Amino acid sequence: MSSTSQLIENQYQPARQLLAKNIIRLRGELGFSQEALAFEAELHRTFIAHVERQARNISIDNVEKIARALGVEVYELLMPL
């Protein structure tokens, strides 16, 4: 394996993991509880908890609702930190 391939593989994070980390980070920066984020996104609190634990496969529509509630663009939720 080339060093470039190893670097890419070492930096790879599944989309579900990136999404969860970014939601948790942004929610914390805004001082939102899971319940507050769920309210703003018009979703259930347990759904937000499942997404943050990476236990739920989320639709793009719900990603968009969460992004809107957090005040960011959808792509920002999938960007590596």
HTML snippet that shows the backbone in 3Dmol.js (N, CA, C, O; Angstrom):
<script src="https://3Dmol.org/build/3Dmol-min.js"></script>
<div id="view" style="width:600px;height:400px;position:relative"></div>
<script>
const pdb = `
ATOM      1  N   MET A   1       0.852  -1.172   0.000  1.00  0.00           N
ATOM      2  CA  MET A   1       0.000   0.000   0.000  1.00  0.00           C
ATOM      3  C   MET A   1       0.898   1.235   0.000  1.00  0.00           C
ATOM      4  O   MET A   1       1.861   1.302   0.763  1.00  0.00           O
ATOM      5  N   SER A   2       0.588   2.208  -0.848  1.00  0.00           N
ATOM      6  CA  SER A   2       1.387   3.426  -0.924  1.00  0.00           C
ATOM      7  C   SER A   2       1.123   4.296   0.294  1.00  0.00           C
ATOM      8  O   SER A   2       0.122   4.121   0.989  1.00  0.00           O
ATOM      9  N   SER A   3       2.027   5.232   0.547  1.00  0.00           N
ATOM     10  CA  SER A   3       1.863   6.109   1.708  1.00  0.00           C
ATOM     11  C   SER A   3       0.625   6.986   1.545  1.00  0.00           C
ATOM     12  O   SER A   3      -0.024   7.313   2.538  1.00  0.00           O
ATOM     13  N   THR A   4       0.282   7.375   0.312  1.00  0.00           N
ATOM     14  CA  THR A   4      -0.928   8.162   0.073  1.00  0.00           C
ATOM     15  C   THR A   4      -2.164   7.350   0.410  1.00  0.00           C
ATOM     16  O   THR A   4      -3.091   7.864   1.035  1.00  0.00           O
ATOM     17  N   SER A   5      -2.192   6.082   0.002  1.00  0.00           N
ATOM     18  CA  SER A   5      -3.330   5.219   0.311  1.00  0.00           C
ATOM     19  C   SER A   5      -3.475   5.020   1.808  1.00  0.00           C
ATOM     20  O   SER A   5      -4.589   5.016   2.332  1.00  0.00           O
ATOM     21  N   GLN A   6      -2.354   4.853   2.500  1.00  0.00           N
ATOM     22  CA  GLN A   6      -2.398   4.682   3.953  1.00  0.00           C
ATOM     23  C   GLN A   6      -2.918   5.946   4.625  1.00  0.00           C
ATOM     24  O   GLN A   6      -3.706   5.868   5.568  1.00  0.00           O
ATOM     25  N   LEU A   7      -2.481   7.109   4.147  1.00  0.00           N
ATOM     26  CA  LEU A   7      -2.925   8.371   4.728  1.00  0.00           C
ATOM     27  C   LEU A   7      -4.430   8.530   4.558  1.00  0.00           C
ATOM     28  O   LEU A   7      -5.125   8.898   5.505  1.00  0.00           O
ATOM     29  N   ILE A   8      -4.936   8.257   3.366  1.00  0.00           N
ATOM     30  CA  ILE A   8      -6.373   8.354   3.108  1.00  0.00           C
ATOM     31  C   ILE A   8      -7.143   7.375   3.982  1.00  0.00           C
ATOM     32  O   ILE A   8      -8.165   7.735   4.566  1.00  0.00           O
ATOM     33  N   GLU A   9      -6.658   6.133   4.075  1.00  0.00           N
ATOM     34  CA  GLU A   9      -7.346   5.137   4.887  1.00  0.00           C
ATOM     35  C   GLU A   9      -7.328   5.520   6.359  1.00  0.00           C
ATOM     36  O   GLU A   9      -8.323   5.316   7.055  1.00  0.00           O
ATOM     37  N   ASN A  10      -6.221   6.070   6.851  1.00  0.00           N
ATOM     38  CA  ASN A  10      -6.122   6.475   8.251  1.00  0.00           C
ATOM     39  C   ASN A  10      -7.039   7.652   8.565  1.00  0.00           C
ATOM     40  O   ASN A  10      -7.503   7.786   9.697  1.00  0.00           O
ATOM     41  N   GLN A  11      -7.310   8.510   7.574  1.00  0.00           N
ATOM     42  CA  GLN A  11      -8.151   9.677   7.797  1.00  0.00           C
ATOM     43  C   GLN A  11      -9.632   9.383   7.565  1.00  0.00           C
ATOM     44  O   GLN A  11     -10.485  10.195   7.925  1.00  0.00           O
ATOM     45  N   TYR A  12      -9.943   8.249   6.977  1.00  0.00           N
ATOM     46  CA  TYR A  12     -11.336   7.927   6.658  1.00  0.00           C
ATOM     47  C   TYR A  12     -12.156   7.765   7.919  1.00  0.00           C
ATOM     48  O   TYR A  12     -11.766   7.063   8.852  1.00  0.00           O
ATOM     49  N   GLN A  13     -13.291   8.425   7.928  1.00  0.00           N
ATOM     50  CA  GLN A  13     -14.263   8.252   9.004  1.00  0.00           C
ATOM     51  C   GLN A  13     -15.613   8.004   8.345  1.00  0.00           C
ATOM     52  O   GLN A  13     -15.988   8.726   7.422  1.00  0.00           O
ATOM     53  N   PRO A  14     -16.331   7.015   8.794  1.00  0.00           N
ATOM     54  CA  PRO A  14     -17.658   6.776   8.223  1.00  0.00           C
ATOM     55  C   PRO A  14     -18.547   8.019   8.364  1.00  0.00           C
ATOM     56  O   PRO A  14     -18.431   8.768   9.334  1.00  0.00           O
ATOM     57  N   ALA A  15     -19.420   8.223   7.398  1.00  0.00           N
ATOM     58  CA  ALA A  15     -20.306   9.394   7.396  1.00  0.00           C
ATOM     59  C   ALA A  15     -21.143   9.462   8.676  1.00  0.00           C
ATOM     60  O   ALA A  15     -21.375  10.543   9.218  1.00  0.00           O
ATOM     61  N   ARG A  16     -21.583   8.318   9.145  1.00  0.00           N
ATOM     62  CA  ARG A  16     -22.401   8.284  10.364  1.00  0.00           C
ATOM     63  C   ARG A  16     -21.610   8.829  11.557  1.00  0.00           C
ATOM     64  O   ARG A  16     -22.152   9.542  12.402  1.00  0.00           O
ATOM     65  N   GLN A  17     -20.323   8.480  11.611  1.00  0.00           N
ATOM     66  CA  GLN A  17     -19.463   8.960  12.696  1.00  0.00           C
ATOM     67  C   GLN A  17     -19.216  10.465  12.581  1.00  0.00           C
ATOM     68  O   GLN A  17     -19.290  11.187  13.575  1.00  0.00           O
ATOM     69  N   LEU A  18     -18.922  10.933  11.368  1.00  0.00           N
ATOM     70  CA  LEU A  18     -18.717  12.373  11.156  1.00  0.00           C
ATOM     71  C   LEU A  18     -19.961  13.159  11.540  1.00  0.00           C
ATOM     72  O   LEU A  18     -19.881  14.180  12.223  1.00  0.00           O
ATOM     73  N   LEU A  19     -21.102  12.673  11.096  1.00  0.00           N
ATOM     74  CA  LEU A  19     -22.368  13.341  11.391  1.00  0.00           C
ATOM     75  C   LEU A  19     -22.581  13.436  12.899  1.00  0.00           C
ATOM     76  O   LEU A  19     -22.913  14.503  13.416  1.00  0.00           O
ATOM     77  N   ALA A  20     -22.394  12.338  13.592  1.00  0.00           N
ATOM     78  CA  ALA A  20     -22.598  12.320  15.046  1.00  0.00           C
ATOM     79  C   ALA A  20     -21.652  13.284  15.750  1.00  0.00           C
ATOM     80  O   ALA A  20     -22.081  14.065  16.600  1.00  0.00           O
ATOM     81  N   LYS A  21     -20.370  13.234  15.405  1.00  0.00           N
ATOM     82  CA  LYS A  21     -19.389  14.115  16.048  1.00  0.00           C
ATOM     83  C   LYS A  21     -19.717  15.585  15.812  1.00  0.00           C
ATOM     84  O   LYS A  21     -19.619  16.403  16.727  1.00  0.00           O
ATOM     85  N   ASN A  22     -20.105  15.916  14.590  1.00  0.00           N
ATOM     86  CA  ASN A  22     -20.405  17.311  14.276  1.00  0.00           C
ATOM     87  C   ASN A  22     -21.682  17.790  14.945  1.00  0.00           C
ATOM     88  O   ASN A  22     -21.749  18.934  15.396  1.00  0.00           O
ATOM     89  N   ILE A  23     -22.686  16.942  15.016  1.00  0.00           N
ATOM     90  CA  ILE A  23     -23.914  17.328  15.717  1.00  0.00           C
ATOM     91  C   ILE A  23     -23.615  17.571  17.191  1.00  0.00           C
ATOM     92  O   ILE A  23     -24.050  18.574  17.756  1.00  0.00           O
ATOM     93  N   ILE A  24     -22.884  16.668  17.808  1.00  0.00           N
ATOM     94  CA  ILE A  24     -22.550  16.817  19.231  1.00  0.00           C
ATOM     95  C   ILE A  24     -21.757  18.100  19.463  1.00  0.00           C
ATOM     96  O   ILE A  24     -22.034  18.849  20.400  1.00  0.00           O
ATOM     97  N   ARG A  25     -20.769  18.347  18.605  1.00  0.00           N
ATOM     98  CA  ARG A  25     -19.930  19.554  18.744  1.00  0.00           C
ATOM     99  C   ARG A  25     -20.758  20.824  18.578  1.00  0.00           C
ATOM    100  O   ARG A  25     -20.698  21.720  19.420  1.00  0.00           O
ATOM    101  N   LEU A  26     -21.523  20.904  17.504  1.00  0.00           N
ATOM    102  CA  LEU A  26     -22.306  22.112  17.232  1.00  0.00           C
ATOM    103  C   LEU A  26     -23.403  22.318  18.273  1.00  0.00           C
ATOM    104  O   LEU A  26     -23.678  23.446  18.683  1.00  0.00           O
ATOM    105  N   ARG A  27     -24.014  21.238  18.690  1.00  0.00           N
ATOM    106  CA  ARG A  27     -25.045  21.327  19.732  1.00  0.00           C
ATOM    107  C   ARG A  27     -24.448  21.888  21.015  1.00  0.00           C
ATOM    108  O   ARG A  27     -25.053  22.723  21.687  1.00  0.00           O
ATOM    109  N   GLY A  28     -23.238  21.410  21.345  1.00  0.00           N
ATOM    110  CA  GLY A  28     -22.544  21.910  22.529  1.00  0.00           C
ATOM    111  C   GLY A  28     -22.176  23.378  22.415  1.00  0.00           C
ATOM    112  O   GLY A  28     -22.315  24.140  23.372  1.00  0.00           O
ATOM    113  N   GLU A  29     -21.702  23.770  21.230  1.00  0.00           N
ATOM    114  CA  GLU A  29     -21.335  25.173  21.009  1.00  0.00           C
ATOM    115  C   GLU A  29     -22.534  26.103  21.169  1.00  0.00           C
ATOM    116  O   GLU A  29     -22.393  27.237  21.627  1.00  0.00           O
ATOM    117  N   LEU A  30     -23.701  25.622  20.794  1.00  0.00           N
ATOM    118  CA  LEU A  30     -24.924  26.427  20.913  1.00  0.00           C
ATOM    119  C   LEU A  30     -25.561  26.318  22.292  1.00  0.00           C
ATOM    120  O   LEU A  30     -26.486  27.062  22.618  1.00  0.00           O
ATOM    121  N   GLY A  31     -25.063  25.388  23.097  1.00  0.00           N
ATOM    122  CA  GLY A  31     -25.632  25.181  24.423  1.00  0.00           C
ATOM    123  C   GLY A  31     -26.988  24.488  24.378  1.00  0.00           C
ATOM    124  O   GLY A  31     -27.802  24.636  25.289  1.00  0.00           O
ATOM    125  N   PHE A  32     -27.224  23.726  23.301  1.00  0.00           N
ATOM    126  CA  PHE A  32     -28.479  23.003  23.149  1.00  0.00           C
ATOM    127  C   PHE A  32     -28.393  21.647  23.825  1.00  0.00           C
ATOM    128  O   PHE A  32     -27.379  20.958  23.717  1.00  0.00           O
ATOM    129  N   SER A  33     -29.441  21.267  24.512  1.00  0.00           N
ATOM    130  CA  SER A  33     -29.597  19.881  24.949  1.00  0.00           C
ATOM    131  C   SER A  33     -30.098  19.084  23.747  1.00  0.00           C
ATOM    132  O   SER A  33     -30.477  19.658  22.726  1.00  0.00           O
ATOM    133  N   GLN A  34     -30.097  17.779  23.876  1.00  0.00           N
ATOM    134  CA  GLN A  34     -30.685  16.958  22.813  1.00  0.00           C
ATOM    135  C   GLN A  34     -32.155  17.322  22.629  1.00  0.00           C
ATOM    136  O   GLN A  34     -32.662  17.355  21.508  1.00  0.00           O
ATOM    137  N   GLU A  35     -32.819  17.589  23.722  1.00  0.00           N
ATOM    138  CA  GLU A  35     -34.234  17.940  23.660  1.00  0.00           C
ATOM    139  C   GLU A  35     -34.449  19.267  22.931  1.00  0.00           C
ATOM    140  O   GLU A  35     -35.376  19.395  22.131  1.00  0.00           O
ATOM    141  N   ALA A  36     -33.596  20.249  23.205  1.00  0.00           N
ATOM    142  CA  ALA A  36     -33.725  21.550  22.543  1.00  0.00           C
ATOM    143  C   ALA A  36     -33.461  21.424  21.042  1.00  0.00           C
ATOM    144  O   ALA A  36     -34.176  22.011  20.230  1.00  0.00           O
ATOM    145  N   LEU A  37     -32.432  20.656  20.679  1.00  0.00           N
ATOM    146  CA  LEU A  37     -32.145  20.447  19.258  1.00  0.00           C
ATOM    147  C   LEU A  37     -33.311  19.728  18.592  1.00  0.00           C
ATOM    148  O   LEU A  37     -33.728  20.105  17.497  1.00  0.00           O
ATOM    149  N   ALA A  38     -33.829  18.714  19.231  1.00  0.00           N
ATOM    150  CA  ALA A  38     -34.957  17.973  18.675  1.00  0.00           C
ATOM    151  C   ALA A  38     -36.155  18.892  18.456  1.00  0.00           C
ATOM    152  O   ALA A  38     -36.826  18.809  17.428  1.00  0.00           O
ATOM    153  N   PHE A  39     -36.419  19.759  19.412  1.00  0.00           N
ATOM    154  CA  PHE A  39     -37.530  20.702  19.281  1.00  0.00           C
ATOM    155  C   PHE A  39     -37.322  21.620  18.086  1.00  0.00           C
ATOM    156  O   PHE A  39     -38.231  21.812  17.278  1.00  0.00           O
ATOM    157  N   GLU A  40     -36.118  22.189  17.974  1.00  0.00           N
ATOM    158  CA  GLU A  40     -35.814  23.110  16.877  1.00  0.00           C
ATOM    159  C   GLU A  40     -35.883  22.418  15.519  1.00  0.00           C
ATOM    160  O   GLU A  40     -36.289  23.022  14.527  1.00  0.00           O
ATOM    161  N   ALA A  41     -35.485  21.146  15.482  1.00  0.00           N
ATOM    162  CA  ALA A  41     -35.468  20.384  14.230  1.00  0.00           C
ATOM    163  C   ALA A  41     -36.796  19.683  13.947  1.00  0.00           C
ATOM    164  O   ALA A  41     -36.965  19.050  12.905  1.00  0.00           O
ATOM    165  N   GLU A  42     -37.730  19.803  14.884  1.00  0.00           N
ATOM    166  CA  GLU A  42     -39.022  19.121  14.777  1.00  0.00           C
ATOM    167  C   GLU A  42     -38.859  17.601  14.668  1.00  0.00           C
ATOM    168  O   GLU A  42     -39.498  16.938  13.851  1.00  0.00           O
ATOM    169  N   LEU A  43     -37.984  17.083  15.522  1.00  0.00           N
ATOM    170  CA  LEU A  43     -37.727  15.645  15.608  1.00  0.00           C
ATOM    171  C   LEU A  43     -37.889  15.229  17.069  1.00  0.00           C
ATOM    172  O   LEU A  43     -38.040  16.085  17.940  1.00  0.00           O
ATOM    173  N   HIS A  44     -37.860  13.947  17.341  1.00  0.00           N
ATOM    174  CA  HIS A  44     -37.984  13.444  18.711  1.00  0.00           C
ATOM    175  C   HIS A  44     -36.610  13.393  19.364  1.00  0.00           C
ATOM    176  O   HIS A  44     -35.609  13.118  18.702  1.00  0.00           O
ATOM    177  N   ARG A  45     -36.569  13.659  20.668  1.00  0.00           N
ATOM    178  CA  ARG A  45     -35.298  13.656  21.397  1.00  0.00           C
ATOM    179  C   ARG A  45     -34.578  12.324  21.290  1.00  0.00           C
ATOM    180  O   ARG A  45     -33.356  12.293  21.148  1.00  0.00           O
ATOM    181  N   THR A  46     -35.312  11.229  21.356  1.00  0.00           N
ATOM    182  CA  THR A  46     -34.652   9.921  21.274  1.00  0.00           C
ATOM    183  C   THR A  46     -34.042   9.699  19.890  1.00  0.00           C
ATOM    184  O   THR A  46     -33.045   8.989  19.756  1.00  0.00           O
ATOM    185  N   PHE A  47     -34.637  10.302  18.868  1.00  0.00           N
ATOM    186  CA  PHE A  47     -34.067  10.201  17.521  1.00  0.00           C
ATOM    187  C   PHE A  47     -32.701  10.889  17.487  1.00  0.00           C
ATOM    188  O   PHE A  47     -31.744  10.343  16.938  1.00  0.00           O
ATOM    189  N   ILE A  48     -32.611  12.078  18.067  1.00  0.00           N
ATOM    190  CA  ILE A  48     -31.327  12.796  18.138  1.00  0.00           C
ATOM    191  C   ILE A  48     -30.312  11.959  18.904  1.00  0.00           C
ATOM    192  O   ILE A  48     -29.158  11.854  18.487  1.00  0.00           O
ATOM    193  N   ALA A  49     -30.723  11.367  20.010  1.00  0.00           N
ATOM    194  CA  ALA A  49     -29.824  10.518  20.803  1.00  0.00           C
ATOM    195  C   ALA A  49     -29.322   9.341  19.978  1.00  0.00           C
ATOM    196  O   ALA A  49     -28.139   9.007  20.032  1.00  0.00           O
ATOM    197  N   HIS A  50     -30.199   8.720  19.226  1.00  0.00           N
ATOM    198  CA  HIS A  50     -29.793   7.585  18.383  1.00  0.00           C
ATOM    199  C   HIS A  50     -28.810   8.022  17.300  1.00  0.00           C
ATOM    200  O   HIS A  50     -27.848   7.307  17.017  1.00  0.00           O
ATOM    201  N   VAL A  51     -29.036   9.172  16.697  1.00  0.00           N
ATOM    202  CA  VAL A  51     -28.126   9.673  15.668  1.00  0.00           C
ATOM    203  C   VAL A  51     -26.752   9.953  16.288  1.00  0.00           C
ATOM    204  O   VAL A  51     -25.727   9.608  15.701  1.00  0.00           O
ATOM    205  N   GLU A  52     -26.731  10.567  17.451  1.00  0.00           N
ATOM    206  CA  GLU A  52     -25.460  10.877  18.113  1.00  0.00           C
ATOM    207  C   GLU A  52     -24.715   9.615  18.536  1.00  0.00           C
ATOM    208  O   GLU A  52     -23.485   9.617  18.588  1.00  0.00           O
ATOM    209  N   ARG A  53     -25.431   8.552  18.834  1.00  0.00           N
ATOM    210  CA  ARG A  53     -24.794   7.279  19.196  1.00  0.00           C
ATOM    211  C   ARG A  53     -24.479   6.431  17.970  1.00  0.00           C
ATOM    212  O   ARG A  53     -23.929   5.336  18.087  1.00  0.00           O
ATOM    213  N   GLN A  54     -24.832   6.948  16.790  1.00  0.00           N
ATOM    214  CA  GLN A  54     -24.601   6.258  15.518  1.00  0.00           C
ATOM    215  C   GLN A  54     -25.402   4.965  15.431  1.00  0.00           C
ATOM    216  O   GLN A  54     -24.991   4.006  14.778  1.00  0.00           O
ATOM    217  N   ALA A  55     -26.542   4.956  16.095  1.00  0.00           N
ATOM    218  CA  ALA A  55     -27.381   3.766  16.122  1.00  0.00           C
ATOM    219  C   ALA A  55     -28.527   3.859  15.120  1.00  0.00           C
ATOM    220  O   ALA A  55     -29.337   2.938  15.011  1.00  0.00           O
ATOM    221  N   ARG A  56     -28.593   4.958  14.399  1.00  0.00           N
ATOM    222  CA  ARG A  56     -29.726   5.194  13.509  1.00  0.00           C
ATOM    223  C   ARG A  56     -29.234   5.598  12.144  1.00  0.00           C
ATOM    224  O   ARG A  56     -28.335   6.430  12.026  1.00  0.00           O
ATOM    225  N   ASN A  57     -29.807   5.025  11.119  1.00  0.00           N
ATOM    226  CA  ASN A  57     -29.546   5.444   9.750  1.00  0.00           C
ATOM    227  C   ASN A  57     -30.511   6.586   9.462  1.00  0.00           C
ATOM    228  O   ASN A  57     -31.727   6.407   9.536  1.00  0.00           O
ATOM    229  N   ILE A  58     -29.982   7.744   9.138  1.00  0.00           N
ATOM    230  CA  ILE A  58     -30.784   8.959   9.060  1.00  0.00           C
ATOM    231  C   ILE A  58     -31.030   9.346   7.608  1.00  0.00           C
ATOM    232  O   ILE A  58     -30.141   9.204   6.769  1.00  0.00           O
ATOM    233  N   SER A  59     -32.218   9.829   7.309  1.00  0.00           N
ATOM    234  CA  SER A  59     -32.532  10.270   5.945  1.00  0.00           C
ATOM    235  C   SER A  59     -31.931  11.653   5.692  1.00  0.00           C
ATOM    236  O   SER A  59     -31.651  12.403   6.627  1.00  0.00           O
ATOM    237  N   ILE A  60     -31.744  11.969   4.441  1.00  0.00           N
ATOM    238  CA  ILE A  60     -31.198  13.282   4.080  1.00  0.00           C
ATOM    239  C   ILE A  60     -32.161  14.390   4.505  1.00  0.00           C
ATOM    240  O   ILE A  60     -31.722  15.496   4.821  1.00  0.00           O
ATOM    241  N   ASP A  61     -33.452  14.115   4.516  1.00  0.00           N
ATOM    242  CA  ASP A  61     -34.429  15.112   4.969  1.00  0.00           C
ATOM    243  C   ASP A  61     -34.194  15.476   6.434  1.00  0.00           C
ATOM    244  O   ASP A  61     -34.279  16.645   6.810  1.00  0.00           O
ATOM    245  N   ASN A  62     -33.900  14.471   7.255  1.00  0.00           N
ATOM    246  CA  ASN A  62     -33.654  14.736   8.673  1.00  0.00           C
ATOM    247  C   ASN A  62     -32.289  15.378   8.897  1.00  0.00           C
ATOM    248  O   ASN A  62     -32.132  16.176   9.821  1.00  0.00           O
ATOM    249  N   VAL A  63     -31.306  15.047   8.074  1.00  0.00           N
ATOM    250  CA  VAL A  63     -30.011  15.742   8.148  1.00  0.00           C
ATOM    251  C   VAL A  63     -30.239  17.227   7.878  1.00  0.00           C
ATOM    252  O   VAL A  63     -29.671  18.084   8.554  1.00  0.00           O
ATOM    253  N   GLU A  64     -31.066  17.517   6.895  1.00  0.00           N
ATOM    254  CA  GLU A  64     -31.370  18.901   6.557  1.00  0.00           C
ATOM    255  C   GLU A  64     -32.083  19.620   7.704  1.00  0.00           C
ATOM    256  O   GLU A  64     -31.778  20.780   7.985  1.00  0.00           O
ATOM    257  N   LYS A  65     -33.014  18.959   8.362  1.00  0.00           N
ATOM    258  CA  LYS A  65     -33.707  19.560   9.511  1.00  0.00           C
ATOM    259  C   LYS A  65     -32.730  19.881  10.636  1.00  0.00           C
ATOM    260  O   LYS A  65     -32.802  20.944  11.252  1.00  0.00           O
ATOM    261  N   ILE A  66     -31.818  18.952  10.895  1.00  0.00           N
ATOM    262  CA  ILE A  66     -30.833  19.159  11.966  1.00  0.00           C
ATOM    263  C   ILE A  66     -29.883  20.293  11.596  1.00  0.00           C
ATOM    264  O   ILE A  66     -29.573  21.141  12.433  1.00  0.00           O
ATOM    265  N   ALA A  67     -29.423  20.314  10.357  1.00  0.00           N
ATOM    266  CA  ALA A  67     -28.529  21.383   9.910  1.00  0.00           C
ATOM    267  C   ALA A  67     -29.204  22.738  10.067  1.00  0.00           C
ATOM    268  O   ALA A  67     -28.598  23.684  10.570  1.00  0.00           O
ATOM    269  N   ARG A  68     -30.438  22.827   9.645  1.00  0.00           N
ATOM    270  CA  ARG A  68     -31.182  24.088   9.753  1.00  0.00           C
ATOM    271  C   ARG A  68     -31.294  24.508  11.220  1.00  0.00           C
ATOM    272  O   ARG A  68     -31.097  25.677  11.553  1.00  0.00           O
ATOM    273  N   ALA A  69     -31.609  23.553  12.090  1.00  0.00           N
ATOM    274  CA  ALA A  69     -31.749  23.853  13.517  1.00  0.00           C
ATOM    275  C   ALA A  69     -30.431  24.311  14.134  1.00  0.00           C
ATOM    276  O   ALA A  69     -30.421  25.114  15.067  1.00  0.00           O
ATOM    277  N   LEU A  70     -29.323  23.797  13.610  1.00  0.00           N
ATOM    278  CA  LEU A  70     -27.997  24.169  14.122  1.00  0.00           C
ATOM    279  C   LEU A  70     -27.437  25.410  13.428  1.00  0.00           C
ATOM    280  O   LEU A  70     -26.401  25.938  13.834  1.00  0.00           O
ATOM    281  N   GLY A  71     -28.119  25.870  12.389  1.00  0.00           N
ATOM    282  CA  GLY A  71     -27.681  27.074  11.685  1.00  0.00           C
ATOM    283  C   GLY A  71     -26.482  26.861  10.772  1.00  0.00           C
ATOM    284  O   GLY A  71     -25.678  27.772  10.574  1.00  0.00           O
ATOM    285  N   VAL A  72     -26.363  25.655  10.214  1.00  0.00           N
ATOM    286  CA  VAL A  72     -25.247  25.349   9.317  1.00  0.00           C
ATOM    287  C   VAL A  72     -25.785  24.747   8.022  1.00  0.00           C
ATOM    288  O   VAL A  72     -26.954  24.374   7.930  1.00  0.00           O
ATOM    289  N   GLU A  73     -24.907  24.661   7.027  1.00  0.00           N
ATOM    290  CA  GLU A  73     -25.247  23.999   5.781  1.00  0.00           C
ATOM    291  C   GLU A  73     -25.130  22.488   5.979  1.00  0.00           C
ATOM    292  O   GLU A  73     -24.367  22.028   6.829  1.00  0.00           O
ATOM    293  N   VAL A  74     -25.874  21.730   5.209  1.00  0.00           N
ATOM    294  CA  VAL A  74     -25.879  20.277   5.329  1.00  0.00           C
ATOM    295  C   VAL A  74     -24.467  19.698   5.212  1.00  0.00           C
ATOM    296  O   VAL A  74     -24.087  18.827   5.995  1.00  0.00           O
ATOM    297  N   TYR A  75     -23.695  20.174   4.245  1.00  0.00           N
ATOM    298  CA  TYR A  75     -22.354  19.618   4.033  1.00  0.00           C
ATOM    299  C   TYR A  75     -21.460  19.778   5.249  1.00  0.00           C
ATOM    300  O   TYR A  75     -20.550  18.976   5.460  1.00  0.00           O
ATOM    301  N   GLU A  76     -21.710  20.811   6.057  1.00  0.00           N
ATOM    302  CA  GLU A  76     -20.874  21.038   7.238  1.00  0.00           C
ATOM    303  C   GLU A  76     -21.015  19.919   8.270  1.00  0.00           C
ATOM    304  O   GLU A  76     -20.102  19.679   9.060  1.00  0.00           O
ATOM    305  N   LEU A  77     -22.149  19.242   8.262  1.00  0.00           N
ATOM    306  CA  LEU A  77     -22.356  18.138   9.192  1.00  0.00           C
ATOM    307  C   LEU A  77     -21.568  16.891   8.805  1.00  0.00           C
ATOM    308  O   LEU A  77     -21.428  15.967   9.606  1.00  0.00           O
ATOM    309  N   LEU A  78     -21.058  16.867   7.582  1.00  0.00           N
ATOM    310  CA  LEU A  78     -20.327  15.695   7.104  1.00  0.00           C
ATOM    311  C   LEU A  78     -18.846  15.986   6.883  1.00  0.00           C
ATOM    312  O   LEU A  78     -18.126  15.146   6.343  1.00  0.00           O
ATOM    313  N   MET A  79     -18.389  17.154   7.291  1.00  0.00           N
ATOM    314  CA  MET A  79     -16.985  17.533   7.106  1.00  0.00           C
ATOM    315  C   MET A  79     -16.142  17.032   8.284  1.00  0.00           C
ATOM    316  O   MET A  79     -16.552  17.149   9.439  1.00  0.00           O
ATOM    317  N   PRO A  80     -14.963  16.473   7.985  1.00  0.00           N
ATOM    318  CA  PRO A  80     -14.059  16.071   9.080  1.00  0.00           C
ATOM    319  C   PRO A  80     -13.650  17.295   9.893  1.00  0.00           C
ATOM    320  O   PRO A  80     -13.549  18.400   9.360  1.00  0.00           O
ATOM    321  N   LEU A  81     -13.420  17.091  11.162  1.00  0.00           N
ATOM    322  CA  LEU A  81     -12.989  18.192  12.052  1.00  0.00           C
ATOM    323  C   LEU A  81     -11.553  18.546  11.807  1.00  0.00           C
ATOM    324  O   LEU A  81     -11.018  19.443  12.458  1.00  0.00           O
TER     325      LEU A  81
END
`;
const viewer = $3Dmol.createViewer("view");
viewer.addModel(pdb, "pdb");
viewer.setStyle({}, {cartoon: {color: "spectrum"}});
viewer.zoomTo();
viewer.render();
</script>
